[in-house]
Amino acid sequence: MRRFFIVFVVLQLVFFGVELLTPVQTYVVLPITTGIAHFCAALVRWADPSVSSYGKVLMDQKSGFGVSIEPGCNGIEACIVLIAAMLAFPAKWQHRLLGLAIGIAAVQAFNVVRIISLFYLGQWNMGWFRFAHEYLWQGLIMLDVLVIFMIWARRFPQRAMGAAHAG
Amino acid sequence: MQADANGAALPRFFLKAAGALVLVTGAWWFVADVVALPAAWVAKVVAQSVFSDLVRHANVGKDTLELETHMRVDMAQMRGAQPVPRGTVAELVVDARAAKYGYSLPLLLALLISGSRKKLARNAALGAVCLIPAQAFSLLMDLIKQAALGAGPGVTAQTGWGQWQLELVGYGYQLGVLLVPTLTPVLLWLWLDRQFFAAVLVEGWLRNAPVQDR
């Protein structure tokens, strides 16, 4: 458990630092964030044709209300936490890769729910938007990461059991 | 809550924790400014001792932490400022709501309530105390970033800090805003409720292990 914590924290700090590098922001984070905004707009247009996206902004043409998907709201930091946790935990590489693919998809799916819910919450009431955006959803996303990690760690036992027996 | 044999433990845990988080965050909102004061005091002490070359004085108000800095701002160059006579300078003062990063507490409480609940009051109290340095770090990095990087290149130059130090401030700020408030309570919960965590994992391992391994 101690080894897991140490490796996890070190990986977390390294990955987070890499994510902040300008080239990574320009060529990885921004395109992903723009893609998330496009995906959210495409999803919402099924029910609300007045919604569109410009870059990383999700916007309602009728009301003029828009939300810009900023760092912390694109789910990338949550994915970094999940990646660091899965790499730090004793498991076979094929299990790790499978867990990462499904886990990242699950985190991003939950994050899409966050963005769309905030988009409509903001049009309804800015006070509730701020509360949900700045406090509530932050915790919910990390809770999502925790549960995805625990589901994955329960699912693939071999190396983890060996590590547990080894103390 | 016990780790059960039918695999429903985790979905139930998630739903309980999510529900608890909504309720506890709602309740915390009303007392957030008060429970954030210890973190503000810690941040104040650190600001005045570690960043004394930058911070002249720090004040903990009713709900804010305010840093009065040694740095001067040329008011004529400030965007959006009222027209002032040329050469007018002002002291740079930055502030932030003390409870801005205090939402780590409701997350920890929601996890503790939804976990084993063993020694709940003791773990909640211990966890709340352990969160104070993390909350203080986030608050302090927010203010230092505002002072060193948020008031224009003229003010940044007054810090006398090198590029790597400014990069470190930027990194610390991002860490304090994006990761520390949500990750710290989860790590604390894993430590405080480690028996529950281990029980959930081991139950899953035993259920998924090949028959010959059992």
Contacts between the chains, C-beta under 8 A, distances in Angstrom:
chain1	res1	chain2	res2	distance
A	1	B	194	7.0
A	5	B	187	7.3
A	12	B	179	7.3
A	12	B	183	7.4
A	13	B	175	7.8
A	16	B	174	7.3
A	16	B	175	6.5
A	16	B	178	7.9
A	16	B	179	6.3
A	17	B	171	6.2
A	20	B	170	7.3
A	20	B	171	6.3
A	20	B	174	5.8
A	71	B	174	7.2
A	71	B	178	6.3
A	72	B	177	6.9
A	72	B	178	4.7
A	77	B	178	4.9
A	77	B	179	6.2
A	81	B	179	7.4
A	81	B	183	6.3
A	131	B	29	6.8
A	134	B	100	7.8
A	134	B	103	7.6
A	135	B	25	5.6
A	135	B	29	7.4
A	135	B	103	4.2
A	135	B	106	7.7
A	136	B	21	7.1
A	136	B	22	6.6
A	136	B	25	5.3
A	136	B	103	7.9
A	138	B	103	6.2
A	138	B	107	7.9
A	138	B	181	6.7
A	138	B	182	5.3
A	139	B	21	5.1
A	139	B	25	6.7
A	139	B	103	6.2
A	139	B	106	6.7
A	139	B	107	4.0
A	139	B	110	7.1
A	139	B	182	6.3
A	139	B	185	8.0
A	140	B	18	6.2
A	140	B	21	6.3
A	141	B	182	7.3
A	142	B	107	6.8
A	142	B	182	3.9
A	142	B	183	6.8
A	142	B	185	8.0
A	142	B	186	5.8
A	143	B	14	6.8
A	143	B	17	5.5
A	143	B	18	6.2
A	143	B	21	6.5
A	143	B	107	7.3
A	143	B	110	7.6
A	143	B	111	7.7
A	144	B	14	7.8
A	145	B	186	7.9
A	146	B	111	7.9
A	146	B	186	5.5
A	147	B	10	6.0
A	147	B	13	7.0
A	147	B	14	4.4
A	147	B	17	7.9
A	150	B	10	5.8
A	150	B	197	7.6
A	150	B	200	6.2
A	150	B	201	7.0
A	151	B	10	5.6
A	153	B	201	5.4
A	153	B	204	7.4
A	154	B	10	7.2
A	154	B	200	6.7
A	154	B	201	5.6
A	154	B	203	7.5
A	154	B	204	2.5
A	154	B	205	6.6
A	154	B	207	7.9
A	154	B	208	7.0
A	155	B	204	6.7
A	155	B	208	6.0
A	156	B	208	7.4
A	157	B	204	7.2
A	157	B	205	3.5
A	157	B	206	7.7
A	157	B	208	5.3
A	157	B	209	5.1
A	158	B	209	7.7
A	160	B	201	7.3
A	160	B	205	6.5
A	161	B	205	5.2
A	161	B	209	6.8
A	161	B	213	7.7
A	164	B	202	7.3
A	164	B	205	7.9
